[in-house]
Amino acid sequence: MRAAACLMLLVTGGCNVFAGADDTGFPPADRPVSDITASQFSDEESRDRVNEAETVMDMADIEAGMTVADIGAGNGYYTIRLAPRVGETGRVLAQDVIPETRDRLAERVTREQLDNVSVRLGEFADPKLPDDSFDRIFMIHMYHEIESPYEFLWNMRPALREAGRVVVVDADRPTNRHGTPPDLLNCEFEAVGYRRVVYRAMPDIGGYFAMFERIGDRPEPDAIIACGQE
């Protein structure tokens, strides 16, 4: 089924399948990667004017008592808005791969007295999340910066609880222009054992919302079929 799907994407210029793996055992991404250029996507006032965070949290069904991971949290735009949403009985784990960014966010969390938030340092190919811990994992405006998506998604998968979901917000443009085409995103997630359950355009922020759940068993790294753009 995946081969047929990727064949259709090839015809339409969306996806191709190739064999091969790097020394980690995971196939390399057959696409460019955007540089990490800033710790925030845009200024927070501009994002609040279009009600970005509230809209995304509503679509992700964020409720009191949930545990949420904010991956690539940057300056904490979503982190500080998730904290009151999940409430005192919920938890937010904010993660970033840049130590200085992690430290600034930790200072902000302390300053704003967000007692239900913890801040951690992740790795470029591994978010370093505890297993069976999260109802939602947020990946907002950052997926295009992941150099090894199959390894990253494979390492992240056990962190989801039963019925947990991964939330991605990104722009519909090439990965070297700070976006990810939706068909490519879907193909890479499917390769590691996820299924897309929600997709909605978000024209106010120039992008889209996608949500995935895990299905079946996690594939062995050398069994992953990689996807890419022509």
Summary of the structure (lengths in Angstrom):
residues: 230
radius of gyration: 17.0
end to end distance: 20.1
largest distance: 52.8
contacts: 742
relative contact order: 0.19
helix: 35%
strand: 26%
